Amino acid sequence: MKGETYFTGLDPWPVKGEAYFTGLATSHSLPVTSSSLLMSHLPVRVYSPEPLLGHPAKLVGTIARDIWAGRELAWRLFIRDLSAQYRQTFLGYIWAFLPPLVASMTFIFLNSQGIVQITGTGIPYPAFAMMGTLLWQVFVDAIQSPPNSFNAAKSMLAKINFPREAILLGGLYMVVFNFFVRLVLVAAVMIFWQVPIDGSLLFFPFAMASLLLTGFAIGLALTPLAGLYGDIGRGIPIIAQFWMLLTPVVYPARTEGLAGWLATWNPISPLITTARECLTAQPLTLLPAFWIVTVCAALAAFLGLVLYRLAMPHLIVRMGG
């Protein structure tokens, strides 16, 4: 009723609206005393039984507002996770690039002993393999980020109403931070092996943004299932190891035979190849495929956010039950 403020206590997260609070269906409302009139300026979230897909423009607008509203919370979650990730570790930030470094060392040793013959890299093979595995690890981290962030925040999601996209942003911040840590090793590799650079280095940020976007889109698509079944989170690293062998990460892209067919239809091949070519002053040979994958990844990321928003109420009910 206008002129008064009511509070049901069921929805503490504000969104623009009238000067009262509404929550789920309730049989009564509690009038707020004059001492609490400072709450009267807070906006309102109105719940409706109408499906969200019935108003696509409103749904997109709500997602955009929630992403903006959750940016500060995402930053706080990132700082919390960052301080906890390397706490009580002797190696500290070295763990950010140790796994891909160990993976590349395996192939470097095999190639140096003649067990595996890899040619046509254009630069010293150790630099080629290290760059590839570091770039691949960024992609894998981007895939794992949404499911891991969601599962880590399950207890908070079931008890507190806040912009749900904040946990996705917080996880993405962590992926970007780890990428910058690994970038130090990439620079060291390029200096040690005297890898040449040219103007294509300026395209490297766009290549990495596309790689992050693609991994994030895949992770978003898996998040609803990962919230219900722990097998998804456990299976991602296993599938990623096999997928790496099918992608020109530690060997140059082929154009003939089964390897050539896989490189052509593997959507990550042009992303990894283009990013590495930017760092090594080589011609950008897969730009058309790169742009096709990038556009598809952007569309998939948008659809993933919509799916995440639609699935969230059902996932919270399952968690609460």
MILO-114563 format. One record per residue: residue number from 1; residue in three letters; x, y, z of N, C-alpha, C in turn. Coordinates in steps of 0.02 Angstrom, whole numbers, plus 50000, padded with zeros to 5 digits. Example, Ala and Ser with C-alpha at 12.3 -4.5 7.8 and 13.67 -1.06 7.14 Angstrom:
2
1|ALA|50660|49716|50390|50615|49775|50390|50660|49835|50390
2|SER|50642|49888|50354|50684|49947|50357|50645|50002|50394
This chain:
321
1|MET|50042|49941|50000|50000|50000|50000|50044|50062|50000
2|LYS|50029|50109|49957|50072|50167|49948|50070|50210|50010
3|GLY|50128|50239|50025|50134|50279|50086|50162|50241|50143
4|GLU|50164|50173|50139|50193|50131|50191|50245|50085|50159
5|THR|50287|50058|50202|50339|50011|50179|50327|49945|50213
6|TYR|50329|49891|50173|50318|49824|50199|50378|49781|50184
7|PHE|50389|49733|50227|50447|49690|50220|50427|49619|50239
8|THR|50436|49573|50192|50421|49503|50208|50481|49465|50233
9|GLY|50541|49495|50222|50602|49463|50247|50626|49405|50204
10|LEU|50597|49398|50145|50615|49340|50104|50660|49357|50046
11|ASP|50671|49421|50034|50712|49439|49976|50756|49499|49992
12|PRO|50813|49487|50022|50856|49542|50042|50895|49573|49985
13|TRP|50892|49544|49925|50932|49572|49870|50890|49620|49831
14|PRO|50909|49684|49826|50867|49735|49795|50872|49739|49720
15|VAL|50816|49753|49688|50813|49770|49617|50763|49826|49610
16|LYS|50770|49869|49560|50728|49928|49554|50654|49911|49553
17|GLY|50615|49952|49588|50543|49942|49590|50510|49989|49639
18|GLU|50454|49969|49668|50419|50010|49715|50453|50009|49783
19|ALA|50426|50049|49830|50456|50055|49896|50427|50004|49945
20|TYR|50429|49941|49925|50412|49886|49971|50448|49824|49948
21|PHE|50450|49775|49993|50485|49713|49978|50435|49658|49968
22|THR|50447|49616|49918|50405|49558|49908|50449|49497|49902
23|GLY|50423|49441|49922|50461|49379|49916|50417|49326|49885
24|LEU|50423|49265|49908|50380|49212|49885|50311|49221|49915
25|ALA|50264|49181|49893|50196|49189|49918|50194|49185|49994
26|THR|50160|49234|50025|50155|49236|50098|50087|49262|50118
27|SER|50065|49245|50175|49998|49262|50196|49995|49327|50234
28|HIS|50052|49357|50251|50051|49419|50289|50113|49459|50275
29|SER|50111|49523|50290|50168|49567|50284|50177|49604|50349
30|LEU|50238|49621|50364|50253|49655|50426|50268|49728|50412
31|PRO|50230|49776|50441|50246|49846|50429|50312|49864|50462
32|VAL|50349|49907|50428|50414|49927|50452|50406|49989|50495
33|THR|50440|49993|50550|50435|50049|50595|50471|50109|50566
34|SER|50459|50167|50595|50490|50229|50568|50565|50227|50573
35|SER|50592|50188|50621|50664|50184|50628|50696|50148|50569
36|SER|50656|50112|50531|50683|50075|50474|50664|50107|50407
37|LEU|50642|50170|50409|50620|50202|50347|50677|50212|50298
38|LEU|50740|50205|50322|50796|50212|50276|50795|50157|50223
39|MET|50757|50102|50238|50752|50049|50188|50702|50065|50133
40|SER|50664|50118|50143|50610|50131|50096|50634|50150|50027
41|HIS|50697|50173|50022|50723|50193|49957|50752|50134|49919
42|LEU|50756|50076|49952|50786|50018|49919|50740|49992|49865
43|PRO|50768|49970|49809|50726|49942|49756|50700|49873|49773
44|VAL|50659|49846|49728|50621|49785|49742|50631|49733|49688
45|ARG|50633|49671|49706|50631|49616|49657|50560|49587|49660
46|VAL|50528|49584|49603|50460|49558|49597|50463|49490|49562
47|TYR|50438|49438|49596|50437|49372|49567|50372|49361|49530
48|SER|50375|49327|49474|50316|49316|49433|50315|49244|49411
49|PRO|50254|49213|49405|50251|49144|49380|50262|49139|49305
50|GLU|50265|49195|49270|50275|49193|49198|50345|49168|49182
51|PRO|50353|49126|49130|50420|49102|49111|50465|49159|49089
52|LEU|50529|49155|49107|50576|49207|49089|50585|49213|49014
53|LEU|50581|49157|48978|50590|49158|48906|50533|49194|48870
54|GLY|50478|49205|48906|50422|49241|48875|50437|49315|48863
55|HIS|50489|49340|48897|50510|49410|48889|50585|49412|48878
56|PRO|50608|49394|48818|50681|49388|48807|50718|49454|48818
57|ALA|50689|49510|48797|50724|49574|48807|50732|49589|48881
58|LYS|50681|49576|48920|50685|49587|48992|50735|49540|49024
59|LEU|50737|49478|49000|50785|49429|49027|50856|49451|49014
60|VAL|50871|49473|48953|50938|49496|48937|50956|49557|48978
61|GLY|50909|49603|48986|50922|49663|49026|50936|49646|49098
62|THR|50900|49597|49125|50911|49577|49194|50979|49546|49203
63|ILE|50999|49504|49156|51066|49473|49160|51120|49526|49158
64|ALA|51113|49575|49112|51163|49628|49107|51166|49669|49172
65|ARG|51108|49686|49201|51108|49724|49264|51139|49684|49321
66|ASP|51126|49619|49323|51153|49578|49377|51229|49570|49370
67|ILE|51254|49566|49308|51326|49563|49299|51358|49627|49324
68|TRP|51328|49684|49308|51355|49748|49331|51348|49754|49407
69|ALA|51291|49733|49435|51280|49739|49507|51326|49693|49546
70|GLY|51347|49638|49515|51388|49589|49552|51462|49598|49544
71|ARG|51484|49651|49511|51555|49659|49497|51596|49667|49561
72|GLU|51571|49705|49610|51608|49715|49672|51611|49650|49713
73|LEU|51556|49615|49716|51555|49551|49751|51602|49502|49717
74|ALA|51603|49502|49650|51649|49458|49613|51721|49473|49631
75|TRP|51738|49536|49637|51806|49555|49655|51824|49530|49725
76|ARG|51777|49536|49772|51790|49512|49840|51798|49436|49841
77|LEU|51757|49402|49802|51764|49329|49798|51831|49310|49768
78|PHE|51853|49347|49718|51918|49334|49687|51974|49343|49737
79|ILE|51973|49398|49775|52025|49411|49825|52025|49356|49878
80|ARG|51966|49335|49899|51962|49281|49948|51992|49216|49921
81|ASP|51972|49198|49860|51997|49136|49830|52072|49139|49816
82|LEU|52096|49198|49796|52167|49206|49782|52209|49196|49844
83|SER|52187|49225|49900|52224|49218|49962|52222|49147|49988
84|ALA|52167|49111|49973|52161|49043|49997|52194|48992|49952
85|GLN|52202|49008|49887|52227|48959|49839|52299|48940|49854
86|TYR|52340|48987|49871|52411|48974|49881|52432|48977|49955
87|ARG|52382|48978|49998|52397|48978|50070|52427|48910|50090
88|GLN|52476|48913|50133|52510|48853|50159|52541|48811|50102
89|THR|52568|48846|50052|52605|48812|49999|52676|48841|49997
90|PHE|52724|48799|49986|52794|48820|49984|52810|48853|49917
91|LEU|52783|48826|49862|52799|48852|49796|52757|48912|49776
92|GLY|52701|48922|49809|52660|48981|49796|52635|48985|49725
93|TYR|52649|49043|49692|52622|49055|49625|52655|49011|49572
94|ILE|52708|48976|49589|52738|48930|49541|52689|48876|49520
95|TRP|52641|48860|49564|52591|48810|49546|52548|48832|49487
96|ALA|52547|48896|49472|52506|48920|49416|52531|48895|49349
97|PHE|52598|48886|49343|52624|48862|49279|52662|48796|49285
98|LEU|52664|48766|49344|52700|48703|49351|52667|48646|49313
99|PRO|52600|48636|49315|52570|48580|49277|52584|48584|49202
100|PRO|52572|48641|49168|52587|48642|49096|52662|48635|49082
101|LEU|52703|48660|49127|52775|48654|49118|52797|48581|49120
102|VAL|52770|48543|49167|52787|48472|49172|52762|48434|49111
103|ALA|52701|48452|49087|52674|48418|49028|52717|48431|48966
104|SER|52742|48491|48959|52784|48506|48901|52852|48472|48906
105|MET|52878|48465|48968|52943|48432|48977|52942|48360|48953
106|THR|52885|48328|48960|52879|48259|48936|52891|48255|48861
107|PHE|52859|48298|48823|52867|48296|48750|52935|48323|48729
108|ILE|52962|48371|48766|53029|48396|48751|53080|48340|48758
109|PHE|53074|48300|48811|53120|48244|48821|53113|48191|48767
110|LEU|53051|48174|48749|53040|48124|48697|53067|48148|48630
111|ASN|53059|48211|48615|53084|48238|48552|53160|48241|48551
112|SER|53191|48259|48608|53263|48264|48610|53297|48196|48604
113|GLN|53262|48143|48626|53290|48076|48622|53273|48040|48557
114|GLY|53237|48074|48513|53219|48044|48449|53162|47993|48453
115|ILE|53131|47987|48512|53075|47941|48519|53015|47967|48480
116|VAL|53005|48032|48483|52952|48065|48445|52986|48119|48402
117|GLN|52975|48117|48337|53005|48165|48291|52954|48218|48274
118|ILE|52965|48279|48298|52920|48334|48284|52960|48389|48250
119|THR|52941|48405|48189|52977|48455|48149|52927|48507|48124
120|GLY|52955|48558|48092|52913|48609|48061|52884|48658|48110
121|THR|52916|48667|48168|52889|48712|48219|52907|48785|48206
122|GLY|52960|48797|48168|52980|48866|48153|53021|48899|48206
123|ILE|53020|48874|48267|53059|48899|48323|53086|48839|48361
124|PRO|53134|48847|48406|53157|48789|48445|53099|48752|48478
125|TYR|53102|48686|48473|53045|48647|48497|53029|48657|48570
126|PRO|53078|48663|48616|53059|48675|48686|53016|48738|48695
127|ALA|53032|48792|48660|52992|48852|48663|52922|48840|48634
128|PHE|52920|48804|48578|52856|48788|48546|52810|48748|48592
129|ALA|52838|48696|48624|52798|48654|48668|52776|48690|48731
130|MET|52821|48729|48761|52803|48765|48822|52749|48816|48809
131|MET|52754|48852|48754|52702|48901|48737|52635|48866|48727
132|GLY|52636|48811|48691|52574|48775|48678|52540|48750|48741
133|THR|52579|48720|48786|52549|48693|48847|52525|48748|48894
134|LEU|52560|48804|48896|52538|48860|48937|52473|48889|48911
135|LEU|52468|48896|48845|52405|48921|48815|52349|48871|48826
136|TRP|52364|48807|48820|52313|48756|48831|52287|48757|48903
137|GLN|52332|48767|48951|52312|48768|49020|52264|48826|49035
138|VAL|52274|48882|49002|52228|48939|49009|52159|48919|48984
139|PHE|52156|48884|48928|52092|48861|48901|52057|48812|48949
140|VAL|52095|48765|48976|52066|48716|49022|52042|48751|49086
141|ASP|52081|48799|49111|52059|48836|49170|51993|48872|49158
142|ALA|51986|48900|49097|51924|48935|49080|51865|48887|49079
143|ILE|51875|48825|49057|51821|48776|49057|51802|48758|49128
144|GLN|51851|48747|49171|51838|48725|49239|51811|48779|49284
145|SER|51823|48842|49266|51805|48897|49310|51731|48900|49328
146|PRO|51684|48901|49280|51613|48906|49300|51588|48848|49342
147|PRO|51601|48784|49324|51578|48730|49368|51611|48732|49437
148|ASN|51676|48745|49440|51709|48746|49505|51684|48803|49548
149|SER|51674|48862|49518|51649|48919|49556|51579|48906|49583
150|PHE|51537|48876|49541|51469|48861|49563|51470|48811|49620
151|ASN|51507|48757|49614|51509|48706|49666|51538|48733|49731
152|ALA|51588|48778|49726|51617|48807|49786|51569|48853|49822
153|ALA|51521|48882|49786|51475|48930|49816|51406|48900|49830
154|LYS|51400|48834|49830|51334|48803|49839|51301|48824|49904
155|SER|51338|48822|49959|51308|48839|50023|51285|48912|50024
156|MET|51323|48957|49993|51304|49027|49991|51243|49037|49946
157|LEU|51241|49001|49890|51185|49008|49844|51119|48985|49876
158|ALA|51122|48934|49918|51062|48907|49948|51035|48950|50005
159|LYS|51077|48996|50031|51056|49034|50090|51049|49109|50077
160|ILE|51084|49136|50028|51087|49208|50018|51065|49224|49947
161|ASN|51026|49277|49942|51004|49300|49876|51051|49356|49854
162|PHE|51087|49346|49800|51134|49394|49774|51141|49383|49699
163|PRO|51172|49428|49662|51180|49418|49590|51221|49354|49577
164|ARG|51189|49305|49548|51222|49239|49540|51281|49243|49491
165|GLU|51278|49291|49446|51333|49297|49398|51398|49318|49432
166|ALA|51394|49342|49494|51455|49365|49529|51504|49307|49539
167|ILE|51479|49247|49552|51525|49191|49562|51559|49172|49497
168|LEU|51525|49181|49440|51557|49168|49376|51612|49219|49362
169|LEU|51597|49283|49377|51647|49335|49366|51708|49325|49412
170|GLY|51695|49306|49474|51750|49294|49520|51796|49239|49496
171|GLY|51767|49185|49470|51808|49131|49442|51845|49153|49380
172|LEU|51814|49194|49339|51847|49218|49278|51906|49264|49295
173|TYR|51898|49304|49347|51954|49346|49370|52014|49302|49389
174|MET|52000|49246|49421|52055|49201|49441|52090|49172|49380
175|VAL|52052|49154|49329|52082|49127|49268|52127|49179|49235
176|VAL|52103|49241|49232|52142|49295|49201|52205|49309|49242
177|PHE|52199|49307|49309|52258|49318|49351|52311|49264|49339
178|ASN|52289|49202|49339|52336|49147|49326|52368|49153|49257
179|PHE|52330|49177|49208|52358|49187|49142|52415|49238|49143
180|PHE|52406|49293|49180|52459|49343|49184|52521|49316|49220
181|VAL|52509|49272|49269|52566|49240|49303|52604|49197|49252
182|ARG|52568|49158|49212|52601|49115|49162|52634|49156|49107
183|LEU|52608|49216|49095|52636|49258|49043|52709|49276|49060
184|VAL|52725|49279|49123|52795|49291|49143|52840|49235|49118
185|LEU|52817|49173|49125|52856|49116|49100|52860|49117|49024
186|VAL|52806|49135|48991|52807|49140|48917|52860|49190|48895
187|ALA|52863|49247|48928|52913|49298|48911|52983|49271|48923
188|ALA|52993|49235|48978|53058|49206|48993|53079|49155|48939
189|VAL|53031|49115|48918|53045|49065|48865|53065|49100|48800
190|MET|53030|49153|48782|53045|49188|48720|53113|49221|48723
191|ILE|53132|49247|48781|53197|49279|48788|53253|49227|48786
192|PHE|53243|49171|48822|53296|49120|48827|53311|49089|48759
193|TRP|53258|49073|48721|53267|49041|48656|53268|49091|48599
194|GLN|53270|49155|48615|53275|49208|48566|53222|49202|48511
195|VAL|53160|49196|48533|53105|49191|48486|53091|49261|48457
196|PRO|53090|49267|48391|53079|49333|48360|53006|49356|48368
197|ILE|52996|49421|48367|52929|49449|48370|52921|49501|48315
198|ASP|52858|49515|48298|52844|49567|48249|52777|49599|48267
199|GLY|52747|49634|48219|52685|49670|48232|52626|49626|48250
200|SER|52629|49562|48231|52573|49517|48248|52565|49508|48323
201|LEU|52616|49527|48362|52611|49522|48435|52553|49564|48461
202|LEU|52536|49617|48425|52481|49661|48446|52414|49625|48443
203|PHE|52410|49571|48403|52347|49533|48397|52341|49481|48453
204|PHE|52395|49470|48490|52395|49418|48542|52340|49428|48594
205|PRO|52326|49489|48620|52271|49496|48668|52204|49473|48641
206|PHE|52190|49486|48577|52128|49464|48547|52125|49387|48542
207|ALA|52181|49357|48526|52184|49284|48522|52172|49253|48590
208|MET|52201|49282|48642|52191|49255|48709|52120|49267|48733
209|ALA|52091|49324|48716|52022|49337|48736|51975|49286|48704
210|SER|51988|49268|48642|51947|49218|48608|51956|49149|48641
211|LEU|52017|49133|48659|52030|49069|48692|51995|49065|48759
212|LEU|51998|49119|48798|51963|49122|48862|51888|49118|48853
213|LEU|51862|49155|48804|51790|49156|48792|51764|49087|48772
214|THR|51801|49052|48730|51780|48985|48709|51778|48937|48768
215|GLY|51832|48937|48808|51832|48893|48866|51777|48911|48915
216|PHE|51766|48975|48925|51714|48997|48972|51645|48976|48948
217|ALA|51633|48981|48882|51569|48960|48854|51556|48886|48865
218|ILE|51608|48845|48855|51601|48773|48866|51587|48759|48939
219|GLY|51623|48793|48984|51612|48784|49055|51542|48805|49077
220|LEU|51517|48860|49048|51448|48881|49064|51397|48829|49045
221|ALA|51407|48799|48986|51360|48747|48964|51361|48686|49010
222|LEU|51418|48672|49040|51424|48614|49084|51402|48628|49156
223|THR|51397|48692|49175|51384|48709|49245|51319|48680|49273
224|PRO|51262|48684|49238|51202|48654|49267|51209|48580|49281
225|LEU|51241|48543|49236|51252|48472|49248|51302|48460|49303
226|ALA|51354|48502|49305|51405|48495|49357|51376|48510|49426
227|GLY|51324|48552|49429|51292|48566|49493|51252|48507|49519
228|LEU|51234|48462|49475|51194|48403|49495|51236|48340|49502
229|TYR|51288|48335|49459|51327|48274|49458|51401|48291|49463
230|GLY|51433|48265|49514|51504|48277|49524|51548|48245|49472
231|ASP|51520|48198|49432|51559|48166|49380|51584|48216|49328
232|ILE|51546|48270|49317|51566|48319|49267|51632|48352|49286
233|GLY|51636|48375|49347|51698|48408|49369|51757|48361|49369
234|ARG|51746|48297|49387|51801|48249|49386|51821|48228|49316
235|GLY|51774|48231|49270|51787|48209|49202|51821|48261|49158
236|ILE|51814|48325|49175|51843|48378|49133|51919|48371|49126
237|PRO|51958|48362|49180|52031|48355|49171|52050|48294|49129
238|ILE|52013|48239|49135|52028|48179|49097|52016|48192|49022
239|ILE|51958|48221|49007|51943|48236|48937|51991|48287|48909
240|ALA|52011|48336|48951|52057|48388|48927|52125|48359|48908
241|GLN|52149|48309|48945|52213|48278|48928|52210|48244|48860
242|PHE|52155|48208|48847|52147|48175|48782|52137|48226|48726
243|TRP|52099|48278|48741|52085|48331|48692|52150|48366|48672
244|MET|52195|48375|48720|52258|48408|48704|52298|48370|48651
245|LEU|52295|48304|48654|52332|48263|48605|52301|48268|48536
246|LEU|52237|48287|48532|52204|48295|48468|52209|48367|48441
247|THR|52242|48410|48478|52249|48481|48461|52322|48497|48450
248|PRO|52339|48538|48401|52411|48555|48390|52439|48598|48446
249|VAL|52447|48568|48504|52475|48603|48562|52550|48592|48565
250|VAL|52572|48529|48560|52643|48513|48564|52671|48491|48496
251|TYR|52632|48499|48444|52655|48485|48376|52620|48534|48329
252|PRO|52650|48551|48273|52619|48598|48226|52558|48567|48192
253|ALA|52511|48609|48172|52451|48585|48140|52468|48551|48074
254|ARG|52436|48494|48062|52446|48456|48000|52391|48472|47951
255|THR|52403|48458|47888|52353|48469|47836|52333|48405|47801
256|GLU|52366|48350|47818|52352|48287|47783|52336|48232|47834
257|GLY|52300|48181|47810|52285|48123|47851|52235|48138|47907
258|LEU|52231|48092|47954|52184|48099|48010|52201|48159|48053
259|ALA|52267|48172|48064|52287|48230|48103|52265|48295|48070
260|GLY|52269|48297|48004|52247|48357|47968|52172|48366|47973
261|TRP|52134|48311|47970|52061|48315|47976|52042|48339|48046
262|LEU|52076|48313|48097|52062|48333|48166|52079|48407|48176
263|ALA|52135|48428|48148|52155|48498|48156|52105|48545|48121
264|THR|52076|48521|48066|52029|48563|48030|51963|48571|48067
265|TRP|51938|48517|48097|51873|48519|48130|51876|48528|48206
266|ASN|51935|48528|48233|51943|48542|48304|51936|48618|48315
267|PRO|51886|48642|48350|51876|48715|48355|51930|48751|48393
268|ILE|51969|48715|48433|52022|48747|48472|52086|48754|48433
269|SER|52094|48716|48380|52156|48719|48340|52172|48789|48315
270|PRO|52124|48824|48283|52141|48892|48258|52156|48941|48315
271|LEU|52127|48930|48373|52139|48976|48429|52210|48968|48457
272|ILE|52229|48905|48470|52296|48892|48495|52349|48911|48444
273|THR|52337|48892|48382|52386|48906|48329|52394|48982|48318
274|THR|52339|49018|48316|52343|49091|48305|52377|49126|48363
275|ALA|52361|49106|48424|52393|49137|48482|52468|49126|48482
276|ARG|52489|49065|48464|52561|49051|48464|52596|49086|48405
277|GLU|52562|49089|48348|52592|49124|48291|52601|49198|48305
278|CYS|52557|49227|48346|52565|49297|48365|52629|49308|48405
279|LEU|52647|49257|48444|52706|49263|48487|52771|49248|48451
280|THR|52767|49216|48394|52828|49191|48361|52841|49221|48293
281|ALA|52809|49277|48277|52821|49313|48214|52808|49270|48153
282|GLN|52760|49225|48157|52742|49183|48101|52678|49208|48069
283|PRO|52667|49194|48005|52604|49216|47973|52543|49186|48007
284|LEU|52491|49225|48013|52429|49202|48044|52389|49163|47992
285|THR|52400|49097|47992|52375|49055|47938|52302|49034|47946
286|LEU|52275|49039|48006|52207|49013|48018|52159|49068|48040
287|LEU|52169|49129|48016|52126|49185|48038|52052|49175|48020
288|PRO|52034|49152|47960|51963|49143|47946|51929|49095|47996
289|ALA|51961|49038|48008|51934|48990|48056|51934|49020|48126
290|PHE|51984|49060|48142|51988|49093|48207|51927|49137|48218
291|TRP|51909|49177|48170|51852|49223|48178|51786|49184|48181
292|ILE|51780|49131|48143|51719|49090|48146|51709|49061|48216
293|VAL|51763|49033|48244|51759|49003|48310|51744|49057|48363
294|THR|51774|49116|48355|51763|49170|48403|51691|49193|48404
295|VAL|51662|49201|48345|51591|49222|48341|51546|49168|48372
296|CYS|51560|49105|48355|51520|49050|48384|51528|49047|48460
297|ALA|51588|49060|48484|51600|49059|48557|51562|49116|48591
298|ALA|51561|49174|48560|51523|49230|48590|51449|49214|48594
299|LEU|51422|49185|48541|51351|49165|48542|51339|49111|48594
300|ALA|51385|49062|48598|51377|49008|48648|51382|49035|48719
301|ALA|51426|49084|48730|51432|49114|48797|51368|49149|48817
302|PHE|51337|49185|48770|51274|49218|48784|51219|49168|48800
303|LEU|51213|49115|48759|51163|49064|48772|51178|49028|48838
304|GLY|51243|49020|48855|51261|48989|48918|51239|49030|48977
305|LEU|51245|49097|48972|51220|49140|49026|51145|49135|49035
306|VAL|51110|49131|48979|51037|49123|48982|51019|49056|49014
307|LEU|51053|49002|48993|51041|48936|49022|51057|48937|49097
308|TYR|51112|48970|49115|51131|48975|49185|51076|49009|49226
309|ARG|51049|49064|49199|50996|49101|49234|50933|49059|49240
310|LEU|50915|49023|49188|50854|48983|49190|50861|48922|49236
311|ALA|50921|48893|49238|50931|48833|49279|50942|48848|49352
312|MET|50963|48909|49368|50982|48925|49436|50926|48911|49488
313|PRO|50864|48933|49477|50812|48919|49527|50803|48844|49540
314|HIS|50806|48804|49488|50796|48732|49495|50856|48701|49532
315|LEU|50916|48725|49518|50975|48699|49552|50974|48717|49626
316|ILE|50952|48777|49642|50948|48798|49712|50896|48758|49750
317|VAL|50840|48743|49717|50789|48700|49749|50817|48631|49763
318|ARG|50855|48604|49715|50885|48538|49727|50934|48540|49784
319|MET|50975|48593|49787|51024|48600|49840|50990|48609|49907
320|GLY|50935|48649|49907|50899|48660|49970|50863|48599|49994
321|GLY|50844|48556|49945|50808|48495|49964|50854|48441|49989
